[in-house]
């Protein structure tokens, strides 16, 4: 873990001790003094990661201290904050003009505590991720690669856009940094344009464009093309470091959020026991099947499958065995359907197949195959049989999930009444019977 140290200068001993404690709790090593000149001496001797200064000391004002500490080599980009005892807009403005990074009230240090925590995260956190970096200056390339690897990032670097484009198409990245003026047939602008066209497919990977020409119209055009940030050369190391940190963290948080949303979606659409789609998912997606069948005049078949005597399995072998039967049976059933088909658990031991562009005869062949294979498959070491009903509609017929289910379900009940362990195809002449299941 990177060590952080802070300098606190405040003539108010009570305030100085409170701020010192906040910093130490956040992991800083703290040096504190009541005098501004002594603070400047300490700053010259050591490189502090954070400087906190009261708005008034016995020997120097906060504004004067900020101006003097900024003049010390190495303190150009160190956060220097002023702790104000009163809300004097003129004093605060002078401090900011003198080089203060921010100003906090001594009466409410909650904001200061949050600020300190963010500095710790920024300074200590090691990123993980992969950066695609394109720069044709060897010297600058080495400097930036050193910066990125120091942050914990893996870097794929290129001097020409052509190689970077091929790498982008085959790799996964968390950030792209590219010079827009590159040697070779493809410029950095062309690379950005090509990447932006694929953003919908590959995700919104952030892009930082760099250039030695700080031209306003060019920057605007790059933003139109899809870059997320623009850094003018000569590049300030600390500025680039913070921009990289912000973009990588934001992108990874976005990916994490998408993953969480996908997980929640899966929970809502999948049956927990069988890992098949549930009834809600079937209702959600069925409309697409019926719409395409009608639009392209294609047949659509549904098979309703019910495990025979499942109630007896639960009663004689226990509900845990019954659950295991369903779980293993659900995984096994997935082997028999195409990617364009859908299989869902409709109720306790009842399953529904929605078979796209599938004639009744083809659906019957598939169900016969499943029934034949089931003779050798024993989920949870239990022999089971199934009764199956099939119904098919042609594309020109107007049907819904519910209406087609009623037809296939009536055929399944006919299979039950026929002695179970068989298949029946709906032919429009089923009797309304209630079998003992």
N, C-alpha and C positions, 0 to 999 in steps of 0.2 A: 504494500500500500504506500502511495506517495505521501511523504511527510509535508504538512502544511504549517507555515508559521505566520503569525500576524503581529502587527505593531499597533499599540493603542496609546494615543496621546490625549490626555484630558486633565485639565486642572481641577475638575470636580471629582474628588476621590470616590464618592458614592457611584457616580455614573461610570467611572473607569473600572471599578470592581465588577459592576453588573455586566458590562460589555465583555470584560475579560472572562468572566464565568461562562457567558454564552458561547464564546469562541472555543474555550477549552472543552465544553460539553460537545461541541461539533467536531472535535478532533484536532484543533489547532494547538501548536505550541506558541505561547503568547509572551511578548515582552511589552511592559507597560511603563509609562513615565508621565509625569505631570507637566513637563516642560517641552515646548516645541523644538528648541535648539538641540536638546538631548535626543529627541526623537529623530531629528535629521542626522545626527551623528550615528545613531543605531542603524538608520536606513543605508548610510554609506558603507557601513561595515558588513551588513547582511542583506540578502535579497529576500524580502517579505512577499508573501502571496496576497496579503490584504493589509491595508493601512486604514485605521479608524482614528479620526481626529475630532476633538471637540471644537465648537465654533469660536471659543475664546480660551487662551492660555495666558498665564501671567506674562510671558515674554513674546508671544506671537499670536496673531489672529488665525482662525481656520483658513481663511483665504490666502494669507501669506504663506502658511505652511504648505498648502496644496501647490502653490506656484513653485516653491523651493524644492519640494520632493519630486515634482515632475522634471526638474532640471537635473536630477541625479541619474546617471547612466543606468539603464535597466528598468526604469520605472515608467516608461512610456505607456505601458498597457496594464500596469498593476491597478486593481480596483482601489481607489482612494475615496472613502466616504466621510462625510462630515456629520457629526451629531449636534443637532441644534437645540438649545435650551428654550428658544422662543421663535415664533413664526414671524421673522423679519424678511420680507420678500427681497429687499435690497441686499441684505447680507447673504441670503441664499443665492441670489443671482451672481454676486461677486465670487462666491465659492465655486459655482459651476464654471464661470468664465476663467477662473484660475486653475481649473483642471480637476475639480472634484467629479467623481463618477456619479455619485448620488448623495442625497441628503435625507437623514432620518431624524425624527423628533425623539428627544430623550424622554418625553412623557409617555410614549407608546412604542416599545421596542419589539412589538410582534412582527412588524414588517421587516425589521432588521434581522430577526431570527430566521425568517423565511429566506431572506437574501443570502444569509450566511450558508444555509443549507444548500441553496442552489450553487453557490460557489464551490462548496465541497463536492457536490455531484459532478460539476464540470471539471474540476481539477483532478479528482481521484478516480472517477469512473473510467474503466478501460472498455472501450467499445469492442464489439465483435461484428464482423461483417466483411464485405468484399467490395472493393472499389475498382472501377474501370477508369484508368487515367491515361489521357492522351496529351503529350507535350513533346514538341520537337527540339526544344532546348535541353541538351544533356545536363547542363549545370542546374537549371531550374527543376528538371525532372528528379534529379538526385535529392535536392532540398525538400521537395514536396513528398517524395516517397518516404524520406526519413521522418517527416512530420506525421504522415498517415500511419506508418508502422509503429511509431511511438505511441499513437493513440490506440493501438491494438488491432488495427485494420489490416486485412490482406489486400495486396495491390497487384493488379494486372496492368502493366504499363506498356504503352505503345508510342512510337514516334510518328506513325502514319495512321490515318483514319481507316484505311482499308482493312488492316489487321484488327483494329479495334471493333469494326463492324462485324467481322466474323466471330470475334470473341463474344460480343454482345448477343448474337443470335444463338449461341450454344451455351452461354454461361448464365449464372444467376448473380445479380449484383444488387447492392444496397445504395449505391451512389455512382454517378458518372461525372468526372471532371474532365473537361476538354478545352484546349485552346481552339479558337475559331479560325486562326490563320495557321494552316499546316502545309507542309511540303507534300507533294504527291497529287494524284488525280482527284482525290476526294478531299474537300475542305472540311473544317470543323463544322461549318454551317450546314453543309450537306449531310454530315453525320448526324447532327441534331435533328434535321428534318426527317431522315430515314428512321431514326429511333422514335421520334414522336408519332410517326404513322403506325408504329406497332405497340404504342403504349397500352391500347385497349387489350391487346393479347398478352403482353408481358407484365402489365401492372404499371402503376405510376411511379417509376423509378426516378428519383430526383436527379436533375442535371444542373451542374454548376459550369457556366461558361467563363473562360478567361480570355483576356485580350490586352495587348499593349496599346490598343487604340480605344481610348475612352470616349467613344462617339455616342451621343444620345440617341440618334436615329437607329444606329446599329443595335444598341441595347434594346430599344423598343421592339425592333424586328425579331430579335432573339427571344424575347418574352412571348411574342406572337407565335413563334415556332414551337414554344413549349418548354424553354429552359425555366428552372425554378429560381436561379440566382445568377448574379454576374459579379465577377471580381476583376478589377482592373490591375494591370501590371504597372510598376513592380508590386508583387504580392506581399502583403503584410502577413507574416507568419501567424501571429495570434488571431488576426481577423479571420484568415482562412480556417484556422483550427476551430474557431467557434462556429463558423458557418457549416463546416463539415459535421461537427457534433450535432448541431440542431437538425440538419437534414437527415442524417442517419438515424438519430433517435426517433424523429417524427415518423419516418418511413417504417421503421421496425414496429413502432407502436400501432401504426395503421394496419400492418400485416397481422399483428397479434389480435387486433380488434376484429379483422375479417375472419381469422381463424376461430375466434370465440363465437362470432355470428354463425359461422358454418356449423360449429358444434351444436349450438342452440337449435339451428334449423334441422340438423340430423335428429336431435332429441325429439323435436316436434313431429318429424316425418317417419321415423323408424320405430318399429315395434321392439321394445327393449329385449324381450325374451328370444325372439327368432331372428332379429336383425333384418327382417324383411320390412317393406313399406307397411305402414299401418292404414287403417280405414280413412283417416284424415288425408293422408298422402294420395290414396287412390282417388278420393273425391277431388283433390286439388289438381291432379294431372290428367284425369280421365277426359276432361273436355278437349284436350289437344288430340287425343286418339279419335274421338268421335268427329271432331272438326275435319281432321285429315282424311278420315274414311269417307266422309261426305264430299269433301272438296275434290279428291282424286278418284272417287268412285271405287274404293277398295273395300274388301270384306274385312270385318272386325269380329273376332271370336272371343268369347269369354268362357272360361271353365271355372266351375265352383267345385272345390274338393273338400270333402269332410272325412276326418278320421273315424273309422267305424269303432263303436263301443268304447269311445275315449272315456266316458264316465266310469266304465268298469275299471279301466287302467288306474284312474285316480283313486277309486275306492279300494281296490285290492293291492295296489303297489305303492300308494301314497302320492300326494300331490307333488312332492319334490321330484319323483320319478316322472310324473306326467309332464312337469315343466321341462325336464331334461329331454324327454321325447320330442316335445315341440321345438326346443332349441336346436337339437341335432337335425331334426327333420327340416326345419327352415333353411339351415345352411346347405343341406343336401339338395333341396329343391332348386336352389339357384343355378345348379349345374345345367339344368335342362331348358333354360329360357335364353333367348337372344338378347343382345343389348337393347334392342328397340322394344322388347316386351316388358311387361310389368307384372310382378307378383306381390301380393299383399296378404297379410293376415287379417281376415275380415272379422272373425270372432274367435272364441276360445280355441276350437280345433278345426275351424273352417278357413280355407284359403281361396283366394280369387286370382286367376290368371287373366290378364288382358293382352291378347295376342294381335299385334298389328299386321295388317295385310295378310291375313291368315284365313283360308277357307275352312269350312267345317271338317272336311276330310283330313286336312293337315293337322288341325287341332286334335282330332280323334287319334291320329297316329302318334302325336306327341304324348297324349295322356295314356295311351296303351303302352308306350315305351316306359313312362314313369311307373305305371302299375307293374310292369314286368320286372323292372329293376328293383322295385320295392320288395320283391320276394327274397332277394338276397341282402337287403339292407335292414338292419335292426337298430333303430335309434334307441339309445340307452339300453341296448340288449333286449328290446321288447319287439316282438313280431306284431306288425300292424298291417291293416288293409285300409283302403280308401274307397269311398263312393264318389263318383264324379259326374257332373252334369255339364253339358256343352250347349251353348247357343251362339248362333252366328247371324250377323246382319250384313246386308250388302250396303255399299256406300250410298245408294239412292234412298235408302230407308232412314227415316228420322227416328233415332233412338237416343236415349240418355243412359247414364250409368245405372240408374235405378230400374229403368224398364228392361234393359238387357240382363241385369242381375236377376230380376224376377223370372225371366225365361230360363236362364241357366240354373237357377236355384230349383225351379220346378222340375227340371230334368234330373238334378241331383236327388231330389226326393223320390223320383221314379226309380232311380238306381237303388235307393234304400229299400223301397218296397219290393224290388226285384231280388232281394236277398243280400244286398250289400256286395262290396268288393267287385263292382262292375261300373261300366260307363254307359250313360244314356245321352243321346243327342236330342235336343228339343225339336219336335216336329209339328208343334201346334195343336197336339191332340192329347196333352197330358191331363189326367184327372186331378182334381184338387184333393189330395189325400194327405193326412198327417201321420207319418210313420212313427213308430216307437224307436227313438234314437238313443 
